Amino acid sequence: MRRAIFWDFDGTLTNGEPSWRSCMVMALGPLAERYDVTEEKLRPFLKSGFPWHPDGDKSLTGEDFWPVLLDKFSAAFETLGVPKTEAQNAALEVRNIVQDATLYHVRPDAAATLAVCAFKGYKNYILTNNFPEWENLLIQLGLRQFFSGIINSGVAGACKPDERIFRIAERTANFPSLIWMVGDNPIADILGAKNAGWHAAHITKPGTKSSGADVTVTSLSELLKFL
């Protein structure tokens, strides 16, 4: 029986990854303090318009992915008082910062858990809503070797929780008989997987409200006893 596990990335295999807000503040450098641009002030500008948001264009892939986001970042900076030229330059820098592997922190039990899953007969895959160049980040973090394939919204042109990306994932894995989705997002990962007919494991903090997942864990290694 073919078995597969699809892993989310941000917040699942990593802990403390940079948010788009933090990348935007870093991109401004000293200008953030000069114009009093904070993550909290940026929050309202980032609640919509990304490909994985309900109002976003999920078909954006490759180089078509970035112009929409860069315009969004630049407009947010300008609204908060940053001059147009500086706002546009900072928006471009966000693209570089979000790809900086030193800003991501892989969970300490990630590599061992992925290796044990493979030993148990599962093939590991990535299923992520992310920017198109994201696979390079996985390589830099030393995790690419653990995965048989990657399904990334910025390449696939569909985003979790849309059922289409789960079907793309099934085809990529040659239609396994048993499929698990492991993720931290109750909607994109858990609801999306359950609607696709998959098993779902929710990794979250202790005491979190039930997401409807088959399994809820607080560490990756804890998941192994359910497989």
C-alpha positions, 0 to 999 in steps of 0.5 A, spaced: 500 500 500 502 506 497 502 511 503 504 519 503 505 524 508 504 532 505 507 537 510 506 544 510 512 548 511 511 555 515 509 554 522 509 546 521 516 544 519 519 551 522 518 555 528 519 562 528 519 563 520 519 571 518 512 574 517 511 578 511 510 584 516 517 583 519 520 582 512 517 589 510 519 592 516 526 589 515 526 592 508 525 599 510 531 599 515 532 606 518 526 608 514 521 604 519 523 608 525 523 615 521 516 614 519 514 610 525 512 603 520 511 597 525 508 590 524 502 592 527 501 598 523 502 594 516 497 588 519 491 591 516 494 592 509 496 584 509 489 581 510 487 580 503 490 580 496 495 575 497 494 569 492 492 564 498 487 569 500 479 569 498 480 575 494 487 573 491 489 571 484 491 564 485 493 563 478 499 567 479 505 563 478 513 564 476 515 572 475 507 573 475 507 572 482 511 578 484 508 584 481 502 584 485 505 583 491 510 588 490 505 593 488 501 591 495 507 592 499 509 599 496 502 602 497 502 600 504 509 603 505 506 610 501 500 610 505 504 610 512 508 616 509 514 613 506 516 617 500 514 613 493 521 612 491 523 609 498 517 605 498 518 602 491 525 600 493 523 597 500 518 593 496 523 590 492 527 588 498 522 584 501 522 579 496 530 578 497 529 578 505 523 573 505 528 568 501 534 569 507 534 562 510 538 565 516 531 567 518 528 561 518 528 556 524 527 548 522 524 545 528 529 541 532 525 534 531 524 535 523 529 531 520 529 525 525 521 525 524 521 525 516 527 520 516 522 515 521 516 517 517 520 514 510 522 508 514 515 507 516 514 506 509 511 513 507 513 518 502 514 525 504 512 531 500 511 538 501 504 542 500 505 549 501 502 556 499 508 560 498 512 564 493 515 561 486 522 560 488 521 557 495 524 550 493 531 554 493 530 555 501 528 548 502 535 546 499 539 551 503 535 549 510 538 542 508 531 539 508 530 537 500 533 530 501 527 528 505 522 529 500 519 525 494 516 532 491 514 539 492 507 542 491 507 549 491 502 554 490 507 559 487 508 554 481 502 550 481 497 556 480 492 553 486 492 554 493 490 551 500 484 550 502 482 549 494 481 542 493 484 543 486 491 543 489 490 537 493 488 533 487 494 536 484 498 533 490 495 526 489 497 526 482 504 528 484 504 522 489 501 517 484 495 516 488 497 513 494 492 509 498 493 513 505 494 520 505 496 524 511 496 532 511 500 535 517 500 543 518 498 548 523 493 552 519 486 550 521 483 552 514 488 551 509 491 545 512 486 541 516 479 543 513 482 543 506 485 536 507 479 533 510 475 536 504 479 532 500 478 526 503 485 526 507 487 524 514 489 531 517 494 532 523 494 539 526 501 541 530 499 547 534 500 549 541 497 546 548 490 548 549 488 550 542 481 549 540 479 543 536 480 544 529 477 537 527 483 534 525 484 526 526 490 528 530 492 534 534 500 534 536 504 539 539 511 537 536 512 533 530 515 527 533 509 526 537 506 525 530 509 518 529 505 514 534 499 515 530 502 513 524 
